């Protein structure tokens, strides 16, 4: 969607079906969710007592604290998604929107497109809405930050798991 809007031409390398579908696809974002169930269960059952190293217990608690507090990006992402949804309102007809929703995340034939999709009209109207580009850029930046944070949390979890296994004498 962003490429088509910034191209300045007719975005010929993007088919009508992909362009119509991208209106919805561009507004989706993966918000990774942490799960504290195991940690909470360990606290409630006293299983943390198996860990003798106070530094390791503290690191374990700090990890789960960061897992919960690291959700500050979710709100910003949702705000941008709401702004994007408002910006795209009316770009597709109801039937075209339904077609795009049915085809998000699915392979589509490059020659297919929603009924009565007028590419030139669509691009002209979309390019008069700078908030679409603004929202897409912002969502992209937030999503990248969330990916980096998630990668950091995975690496930290793996290191913590290795420390716990070593303390418990497990391979």
N, C-alpha and C positions, 0 to 999 in steps of 0.2 A: 504494500500500500504506500509506504513511504517513498519507495523508488519510483512508483508511478506518478506520485504527486510532485516529486522533485525533478523528474525527467525533463519537463518543459515541452516535450513532444507528445506523441500519442502512446508512449510506453509500449511500443510494438513488440518488445520481447516478452511482454506479459499478456497471456491470452485473456479473453473476456471472462471465461469461467474463473480463472485464477484471480483476476482483478475483482470480480464481484464477490468471490469468497473471501478475499483478503480484507474486505471491509469488516467482517466479523472476526476473522482470524487474528488480525492485527491488534484487536482489543483484548485478546486472551493473554493471561499471564499465569505462570505456574507459581504458586505460593507454597513453598515447602513447609511442612508442618513437623515440628518436633514432637516427641512422645515421651512424657515423663512417667508413664505408668510403672515401668520397672523400678525406677528410682523411688517413687512414692511407695510401692509395695515393699521395697527393701527397708525403707524407713519404718513403715507400719509393722513389719514382722520382726524388726530387729536384726535383719540380715547384714546391715552395715557393720555390725559388731564383728563380723568375720574379717574385716579389714583392720589390721592393727596399726598401720602407719597413719598417724593423724594428718600428715601432709597429703596423703592419698585420699583420705576421707574428705578433706577440705577441697581438693582438686575436683573430686567427684561432685560435690555440692555446687561448686562454682560453675562447673560445666553445665549442670542442669539449670542453674540460675541464669546463665547467659542464653541458654536455649529458649527460656521463656521470655527474657527481656529483649532478645534480639528481634522481636516481632514488630519493632517500630516502623519498619518499611511497609508492612502490610497496609496500614492506613493510607500512606501516601500513594501506594499502587492503586488502591481502590478509588481514591479521589481522582486519580488520572483516568482510570477506567470509566468513571462516571462522566468526567469532562469529555472523554473521547466519544462515549455513547451519545451524549448530547450533541456533539459536533457532527456525527454521522447521520443523525436523525433525518430521515427523508431522502437520503441519497439513493436508497433502493426502495422499490415499491414493496408492499406487504408480501406479494408472491415471490419477488426476487430475494427478499430477506429470508423468507422461509426456505427457499432453495439453498441459499448460502448456509443457513443453519444446518440443513440436512447434510451438506457436503463438507462442513468443516472437519478437518482431520482425516478425510477420506481421499483416496486417489480419485481423480476425476479425469475424464477425457478432455483433452485440450480443445476439442471442437465444441464441447457442450458449454452452455451458458444459460442463465435464467432467461425466461421468456421476456421479450421486449427490452432486452438490455441494450441501451444506446451508449456505446463507449464514449463517443465525443461529448455527448451531453453530460454523462457521469463525470468525466474528467474535468470538464469546464466548471461544473457546480462544486465538485470536491476541492478544486484549486482556489475557489473563492472563500474557503474556510480555513484560514491559517491555524486555527486552534486544533485541527486534526493533526497537522505536522508537529505542533508544539506538544500535544499529548503523546504522540507516538515516540518522539524523541525522549520525553521525560520518562515514559514507561520503559523504554529501552535502557535508560541509565539506571533506573531503580532495579529493573530485572537483573542487569549485570551486577549491581551491588549485592543483590540477594544471592546470585549464583556464587559470587566470591565468598560471601559470608557462609553459605552452605558448605562450600568446599573446605573452608577453614574449620567449620564445626565437625565435618566428617574426619578430617585429619586429626583434630583434637580427640574425637571419640576413639579413633583407632589407637592413638598413643595411650589414652587412658585405659582402654581395654587391655592393652599389652602390659601396662603397669599392674593392673588388677590381677591378671593371669599370673604374672611373675610373683606377686605377693602370695597368691593362693597356691603357688606351686603347680600350676597347670600349664601345659604346652600351648 
